[in-house]
Amino acid sequence: MSDPSRGTGETAAQSPSDPDAALGAPPPGPLRRGWTTGACATAAARAAFVALRTGAFPDPVEIVLPHGARVAFALARHETVEGGAVAGVIKDAGDDPDVTHGVEVRVTVRPGAPGSGVVFRAGEGVGTVTRAGLPIPPGEPAINPMPRQMIRTNLAEAATTLGEAPPDVEVEIAIPGGEAIALKTLNPRLGVLGGLSVLGTTGIVVPYSCAAWIHSIHRGIDVARAGGLVHVAGATGATSEEAVARLHGLPDQALIDMGDFAGGMLKYLRRNPVPRVTIAGGIAKLSKLGQGMLDLHSRAGPVDLAWLAERLAEAGAPEDVVARAREANTTLEVLRLAQGFALPLGDVVAAHAWKTAAKALRGAPIALEVVVFDRDGALVGRMPFHPVV
């Protein structure tokens, strides 16, 4: 199988054959960009459509991305079937830790009813939307608006090249094994059942941009709002998510897998508010939020233990205990020191985290709460609900 990033043998200026060239930018250090599922589906759809019309599969097949760059993909599969044509492309996500890296995106194109335009179907491993609030209505294949537009644009362009009118075709997208892979994603919680979603806005995956995770956060909020929920909780991890669900008796649909992306959740909630919002996490992650960070990942910086020692003083610790805290090596060590002296460090951290989060939500009609849990899921700090306005 040829490498899908190798292109057609043309120069990069004629047909950029890798995502970095397509973006018109140098590679981001040692990390390599990749292709979205939507871009792969578009390439497979265009190849299958051309074969349906001409009997020959273009390999590699060139497509145009939303921002106008033209890129080429090698085919991993091409065959004619009764009443249609099938093409497959192997997804190369570059150096992004994408669960769909290496999957085959397989598209079958068949003639459609006159005047129907391009009709999308979910094949094996592609999910179906079952809840309101997502960009695609319930009952539709989980193929997002931009991949649908990319496919329509490319099929129309291919038809024009062949001297035809915009096509009336049925496009069935399959990702073999996608149903099992989808269980590792947030699709079941979002109401996308039976497989993966076909995603992508630019056609290009930027390594470690975590765009898919942030997309899932946004869609989780959309689904909660569409379902009429008045309270959602964003948690930094599994332990705090389970604990906040118990604390408030929240349904699964109200739980937002925020992870380290507090800013991604809060900024979206500011534009798309839910009346009550809880932020839940451990002492370390919420200390970072209290310090003013909206990205809680270690790459954004460690917990400032001097800052945490100051919060211990704010909680009423005598100077000798604060001095011990300044010499601590970990956040957990400071928390245990506070617990040993029955000091409400968790409450103070929650109050500072609340201020940072409220600033990100500024002006939104939201009552905000912050809760801090230990590693066993026990509540160790809380800033109760207060309006952010």
C-alpha positions as CSV (number, residue, x, y, z in Angstrom):
1,M,0.0,0.0,0.0
2,S,1.4,3.4,-0.9
3,D,1.7,6.1,1.7
4,P,-1.3,8.5,1.4
5,S,0.9,11.4,2.2
6,R,3.1,10.9,-0.8
7,G,0.8,12.5,-3.3
8,T,0.9,12.3,-7.1
9,G,4.5,13.0,-7.7
10,E,3.7,16.7,-8.6
11,T,5.5,19.5,-6.8
12,A,4.2,20.7,-3.5
13,A,3.2,24.0,-5.1
14,Q,1.0,22.2,-7.5
15,S,-0.6,19.7,-5.1
16,P,0.4,19.8,-1.5
17,S,0.8,16.2,-0.4
18,D,1.0,16.7,3.3
19,P,-1.0,18.7,5.9
20,D,1.9,21.1,6.7
21,A,2.2,22.0,3.0
22,A,-1.6,22.3,2.7
23,L,-1.6,24.8,5.6
24,G,1.1,26.8,4.0
25,A,3.2,26.6,7.2
26,P,6.3,24.8,8.3
27,P,6.0,21.7,10.4
28,P,5.3,22.5,14.1
29,G,8.7,21.3,15.4
30,P,9.0,17.5,15.3
31,L,5.3,16.8,15.3
32,R,3.5,15.9,12.1
33,R,0.0,17.0,11.2
34,G,-2.5,14.5,9.9
35,W,-5.9,14.2,8.1
36,T,-9.4,14.3,9.6
37,T,-11.9,11.5,9.1
38,G,-13.9,14.0,7.0
39,A,-11.0,14.6,4.6
40,C,-10.4,10.8,4.2
41,A,-14.1,10.3,3.6
42,T,-14.1,13.0,1.0
43,A,-11.2,11.5,-0.9
44,A,-12.8,8.0,-0.8
45,A,-16.2,9.5,-1.9
46,R,-14.7,11.3,-4.8
47,A,-12.7,8.3,-6.0
48,A,-15.8,6.1,-5.8
49,F,-18.0,8.7,-7.6
50,V,-15.5,9.0,-10.5
51,A,-15.3,5.2,-10.8
52,L,-19.1,5.0,-10.7
53,R,-19.2,7.4,-13.7
54,T,-16.2,6.2,-15.7
55,G,-15.3,2.7,-14.5
56,A,-11.8,3.9,-13.4
57,F,-10.6,4.8,-9.9
58,P,-8.3,7.8,-9.7
59,D,-5.4,6.7,-7.5
60,P,-4.2,8.9,-5.9
61,V,-7.3,11.0,-5.8
62,E,-7.1,14.7,-5.4
63,I,-9.6,16.8,-3.3
64,V,-10.0,20.4,-2.4
65,L,-10.1,21.3,1.3
66,P,-12.4,24.0,2.8
67,H,-9.7,26.6,2.7
68,G,-8.9,25.9,-1.0
69,A,-5.7,23.7,-0.8
70,R,-5.6,20.7,-3.1
71,V,-4.2,17.5,-1.6
72,A,-3.9,13.9,-2.8
73,F,-4.7,10.6,-1.1
74,A,-3.7,7.1,-2.1
75,L,-6.5,4.4,-2.1
76,A,-6.3,1.5,0.2
77,R,-9.3,-0.2,-1.5
78,H,-11.2,0.2,-4.7
79,E,-13.8,-2.1,-6.2
80,T,-17.0,-2.1,-8.1
81,V,-20.1,-3.7,-6.5
82,E,-23.5,-4.3,-7.8
83,G,-25.0,-0.8,-8.4
84,G,-22.1,1.1,-7.0
85,A,-18.4,1.7,-6.4
86,V,-16.3,1.4,-3.2
87,A,-13.1,3.2,-2.3
88,G,-11.2,3.3,1.0
89,V,-8.6,5.5,2.5
90,I,-6.4,4.8,5.6
91,K,-6.6,7.6,8.1
92,D,-3.2,9.1,9.0
93,A,-3.7,11.3,12.0
94,G,0.0,12.4,12.0
95,D,1.5,12.5,15.5
96,D,-1.9,13.2,17.2
97,P,-3.0,10.5,19.7
98,D,-6.2,10.0,17.8
99,V,-8.1,6.8,18.4
100,T,-9.0,6.6,14.7
101,H,-5.4,6.7,13.5
102,G,-4.9,3.8,11.1
103,V,-8.6,3.0,10.5
104,E,-10.0,2.5,7.0
105,V,-12.6,5.1,6.0
106,R,-14.6,3.2,3.3
107,V,-17.2,4.9,1.1
108,T,-19.7,3.3,-1.2
109,V,-21.3,5.6,-3.8
110,R,-24.5,4.5,-5.6
111,P,-26.9,6.4,-7.9
112,G,-29.6,8.3,-6.1
113,A,-33.1,9.3,-7.0
114,P,-33.4,12.2,-9.5
115,G,-33.3,15.5,-7.7
116,S,-32.2,14.0,-4.4
117,G,-28.7,15.6,-4.4
118,V,-26.2,13.9,-2.1
119,V,-27.8,11.7,0.5
120,F,-25.7,10.3,3.4
121,R,-25.9,6.9,4.9
122,A,-24.2,5.4,8.0
123,G,-22.4,2.2,7.1
124,E,-20.6,-0.2,9.5
125,G,-18.9,1.6,12.3
126,V,-20.4,5.0,11.8
127,G,-22.9,6.1,14.4
128,T,-26.4,7.5,14.3
129,V,-27.5,10.6,16.2
130,T,-30.2,9.8,18.7
131,R,-30.4,13.0,20.8
132,A,-31.2,16.6,20.0
133,G,-28.5,19.3,20.4
134,L,-25.9,18.0,18.0
135,P,-25.2,19.7,14.7
136,I,-27.0,16.8,12.9
137,P,-30.6,16.0,13.9
138,P,-31.7,12.7,15.5
139,G,-32.0,9.8,13.0
140,E,-29.2,11.1,10.8
141,P,-25.8,9.5,10.3
142,A,-23.1,11.1,12.5
143,I,-21.5,12.9,9.7
144,N,-20.9,16.5,10.7
145,P,-21.8,19.5,8.5
146,M,-18.3,20.3,7.3
147,P,-17.5,16.8,6.0
148,R,-20.9,16.7,4.3
149,Q,-20.1,20.0,2.6
150,M,-16.6,18.9,1.6
151,I,-18.1,15.8,0.0
152,R,-20.8,17.7,-1.8
153,T,-18.2,20.3,-3.1
154,N,-15.8,17.6,-4.3
155,L,-18.5,15.5,-6.0
156,A,-19.9,18.6,-7.7
157,E,-16.4,19.5,-8.9
158,A,-15.8,16.0,-10.2
159,A,-19.1,16.0,-12.0
160,T,-18.3,19.3,-13.6
161,T,-14.9,17.9,-14.8
162,L,-16.9,15.0,-16.4
163,G,-19.3,17.4,-18.0
164,E,-22.2,16.5,-15.8
165,A,-24.6,18.4,-13.5
166,P,-24.2,18.2,-9.7
167,P,-24.9,14.5,-8.9
168,D,-27.8,12.7,-7.3
169,V,-26.0,10.0,-5.4
170,E,-26.2,8.0,-2.1
171,V,-22.9,8.2,-0.1
172,E,-22.5,5.5,2.5
173,I,-19.5,6.0,4.9
174,A,-18.2,3.0,6.9
175,I,-15.4,2.7,9.4
176,P,-14.8,-1.1,10.0
177,G,-14.3,-1.7,13.7
178,G,-15.7,1.8,14.5
179,E,-18.4,0.6,16.8
180,A,-15.8,-0.8,19.2
181,I,-13.5,2.2,18.9
182,A,-16.5,4.5,19.6
183,L,-16.8,3.1,23.1
184,K,-13.4,4.8,23.9
185,T,-15.0,8.2,23.0
186,L,-17.7,10.3,24.4
187,N,-20.1,9.3,21.6
188,P,-22.4,7.1,23.7
189,R,-22.8,9.9,26.3
190,L,-23.6,12.4,23.5
191,G,-26.2,10.1,22.1
192,V,-24.3,9.0,19.0
193,L,-24.8,5.2,18.9
194,G,-23.5,2.4,16.9
195,G,-20.1,3.9,15.9
196,L,-17.9,6.9,15.4
197,S,-18.6,10.4,14.1
198,V,-17.1,11.7,10.9
199,L,-15.5,15.0,12.0
200,G,-13.3,17.8,10.8
201,T,-13.6,21.5,10.0
202,T,-10.4,22.1,8.0
203,G,-9.5,18.6,6.9
204,I,-6.3,18.7,8.9
205,V,-5.5,17.4,12.4
206,V,-3.1,19.5,14.4
207,P,-1.1,17.3,16.9
208,Y,-2.2,17.7,20.5
209,S,-4.6,20.5,19.7
210,C,-7.2,18.1,21.3
211,A,-9.8,19.6,19.0
212,A,-11.9,16.4,19.1
213,W,-12.0,16.5,22.9
214,I,-13.0,20.2,23.0
215,H,-15.5,19.4,20.3
216,S,-17.0,16.8,22.5
217,I,-17.2,19.2,25.5
218,H,-19.1,21.7,23.3
219,R,-21.5,19.0,22.0
220,G,-22.1,17.7,25.5
221,I,-23.2,21.1,26.5
222,D,-25.4,21.4,23.4
223,V,-27.0,18.0,24.2
224,A,-27.7,19.0,27.8
225,R,-29.3,22.3,26.8
226,A,-31.4,20.6,24.1
227,G,-32.5,18.0,26.8
228,G,-33.7,20.8,29.0
229,L,-31.1,20.2,31.8
230,V,-30.6,23.1,34.2
231,H,-27.4,21.8,35.8
232,V,-24.2,20.4,34.3
233,A,-20.9,19.5,35.9
234,G,-17.5,19.5,34.3
235,A,-15.0,17.3,36.0
236,T,-11.2,17.0,35.6
237,G,-11.2,13.2,35.8
238,A,-13.1,10.0,36.5
239,T,-12.9,10.1,40.3
240,S,-14.2,13.7,40.5
241,E,-16.9,13.0,37.9
242,E,-18.2,10.0,39.8
243,A,-18.1,12.0,43.1
244,V,-20.0,15.0,41.7
245,A,-22.6,12.8,40.1
246,R,-23.2,11.2,43.6
247,L,-23.2,14.6,45.3
248,H,-25.9,16.1,43.1
249,G,-27.6,13.0,41.7
250,L,-26.8,14.1,38.2
251,P,-27.7,12.0,35.2
252,D,-25.0,10.9,32.8
253,Q,-26.2,13.5,30.2
254,A,-25.3,16.3,32.7
255,L,-21.7,15.2,33.1
256,I,-19.2,17.1,30.9
257,D,-15.8,15.4,30.5
258,M,-13.9,18.6,30.9
259,G,-10.5,17.1,31.6
260,D,-7.8,19.8,31.5
261,F,-9.9,22.1,29.2
262,A,-11.6,24.3,31.8
263,G,-11.2,27.3,29.4
264,G,-12.8,25.4,26.5
265,M,-15.8,24.5,28.7
266,L,-16.3,27.8,30.4
267,K,-15.9,30.0,27.3
268,Y,-18.5,27.9,25.5
269,L,-20.8,28.1,28.5
270,R,-20.5,31.8,28.5
271,R,-22.0,31.9,25.0
272,N,-24.4,28.9,25.6
273,P,-25.3,29.1,29.3
274,V,-26.8,26.5,31.6
275,P,-28.4,27.9,34.8
276,R,-26.3,25.9,37.2
277,V,-22.7,24.8,36.6
278,T,-20.4,22.8,38.9
279,I,-16.7,22.4,38.4
280,A,-15.3,19.4,40.1
281,G,-11.7,18.2,40.5
282,G,-8.8,17.3,42.7
283,I,-6.8,19.8,44.7
284,A,-3.9,20.0,42.2
285,K,-6.0,20.7,39.1
286,L,-8.2,23.2,41.0
287,S,-5.2,24.9,42.5
288,K,-4.1,25.6,38.9
289,L,-7.5,27.0,38.2
290,G,-7.2,29.1,41.3
291,Q,-3.9,30.4,40.2
292,G,-5.6,31.7,37.0
293,M,-4.9,28.9,34.6
294,L,-7.7,27.8,32.2
295,D,-5.5,25.0,30.7
296,L,-5.0,22.5,33.6
297,H,-2.5,20.2,31.8
298,S,1.0,19.8,33.1
299,R,2.3,21.5,29.9
300,A,0.8,24.7,31.0
301,G,2.9,24.7,34.2
302,P,3.0,22.9,37.6
303,V,1.1,23.8,40.7
304,D,2.7,26.8,42.4
305,L,3.4,25.3,45.8
306,A,4.3,28.8,47.2
307,W,0.9,30.0,46.1
308,L,-0.7,27.0,47.8
309,A,1.2,27.7,51.0
310,E,-0.3,31.2,50.9
311,R,-3.7,29.7,50.6
312,L,-2.9,27.6,53.7
313,A,-2.1,30.8,55.6
314,E,-5.4,32.2,54.3
315,A,-7.1,29.1,55.8
316,G,-5.7,30.1,59.2
317,A,-2.5,28.1,59.4
318,P,0.2,29.4,61.8
319,E,3.4,30.6,60.3
320,D,5.4,27.4,61.2
321,V,2.8,25.3,59.3
322,V,2.9,27.6,56.4
323,A,6.7,27.3,56.4
324,R,6.4,23.5,56.3
325,A,4.0,23.9,53.4
326,R,6.6,26.0,51.5
327,E,9.0,23.1,51.8
328,A,6.6,20.5,50.5
329,N,7.2,18.6,47.3
330,T,3.6,17.9,46.2
331,T,0.1,19.3,46.4
332,L,-1.0,16.2,48.2
333,E,1.6,16.8,50.9
334,V,0.2,20.3,51.5
335,L,-3.4,18.9,51.6
336,R,-2.5,16.3,54.2
337,L,-0.7,19.0,56.3
338,A,-3.9,21.1,56.2
339,Q,-6.1,18.1,57.1
340,G,-3.8,17.3,60.0
341,F,-4.5,20.7,61.5
342,A,-8.2,20.7,60.4
343,L,-7.6,23.7,58.2
344,P,-10.2,24.3,55.3
345,L,-7.6,24.5,52.5
346,G,-10.0,22.9,50.1
347,D,-12.6,25.6,50.6
348,V,-10.0,28.4,50.1
349,V,-8.7,26.7,46.9
350,A,-12.3,26.3,45.7
351,A,-13.0,30.0,46.3
352,H,-10.0,31.1,44.2
353,A,-10.9,28.6,41.5
354,W,-14.4,30.0,41.5
355,K,-13.1,33.5,40.9
356,T,-11.1,32.4,37.8
357,A,-14.0,30.5,36.4
358,A,-16.4,33.3,37.1
359,K,-14.2,35.7,35.2
360,A,-14.2,33.4,32.2
361,L,-18.1,33.2,32.5
362,R,-18.4,37.0,33.0
363,G,-21.9,38.3,32.3
364,A,-23.5,34.8,31.7
365,P,-26.7,34.0,33.6
366,I,-25.1,31.2,35.5
367,A,-24.8,30.1,39.1
368,L,-21.4,28.6,39.6
369,E,-20.1,26.0,42.1
370,V,-16.7,24.6,42.6
371,V,-16.1,21.3,44.5
372,V,-12.8,19.7,45.5
373,F,-12.4,16.0,46.0
374,D,-9.6,13.8,47.2
375,R,-8.3,10.8,45.5
376,D,-10.9,8.6,47.1
377,G,-13.7,10.9,45.9
378,A,-14.3,12.4,49.4
379,L,-15.4,16.1,49.4
380,V,-12.5,18.2,50.8
381,G,-13.5,21.7,49.6
382,R,-16.4,23.7,48.3
383,M,-17.4,27.1,47.0
384,P,-21.3,27.0,46.9
385,F,-23.4,28.2,44.1
386,H,-23.3,31.9,43.5
387,P,-24.3,33.9,40.4
388,V,-21.3,35.0,38.3
389,V,-22.8,38.3,37.3
